[in-house]
Amino acid sequence: MADYIDAYAAALFAVAVAEEALDRVEEELFRVARTIEGNDELRSALTDEAVPVDRRQGIVEDLLGDRAHHVTTALVSFLVGVGRGRQLPAIIDKLVERAAAERAEVVAEVRTAIPLDDDLRQRLGEALSNATGKQVSVKAVVDESVLGGVVAQVGDTIIDGTVRHRLNQLRRAL
């Protein structure tokens, strides 16, 4: 399975590079993958083979439309059209890893309760780089279950600086 995921990721990467839109497309695809993972109804609509392909692709067009780069929309529509909607998050994650590797970075998926501004994203990236000893590309996800603070995952390493985690630590200590 990993072979075709890598192959699709490489193909999407090549298209984004050829269209000179890698940075924007990479960021948009990352958000699309997280949206699909977090929305059961959307995931079902995009992966249900009983729904005609043109209808599933229409959902992609409606969802992304003018809000995303035309390459992003085309790539997501392509994957849904060839029946890879279920694997879309995994394919996108491989593309994001590949893009980071091209920049000699690793990906840090950061979950916060509120959106990060550019300054905070940069400072968080620097802190994670210092903690891991690697250059880090921060991919932020707004997650309402994070009450406060940050959860960062860099590869297999999870750094949990959330209020919930600290309260649980305190509860165990008492």
C-alpha angles and dihedrals in degrees: 000000000000091000095064092040089055091045093052091045090051091049093049090046091052092050093049091049092047090051089049090234103106099127095049095039092048092053093045093047090050090055091046091053093050091047092052092047091051099046117065094186093052092044090051093048093050096045103037106111090198086070110081115252093240090054092050090049089048088057089055091050091049092046098047104021112135092347093078137047111271089242091057091051092046093050095049091045090050093052092047090047094054092049098257097121092116091053094041096104092048092047091048092047089055090049090051091049090049093050091049091048089053087058091045090249139121123226121251114194105206123193120199136163092237134035116271120235119223094261094052092044090053093047091047090050090052092049092049090047089054092047095048101031089231135101106260132210107204117218108186126206124187106226117179091200087070100087094193138332128035140291113201127186119194109178106307094340118100120194110194114193096157126133089238091056092049092049090051090050090051091047091052091047091054 
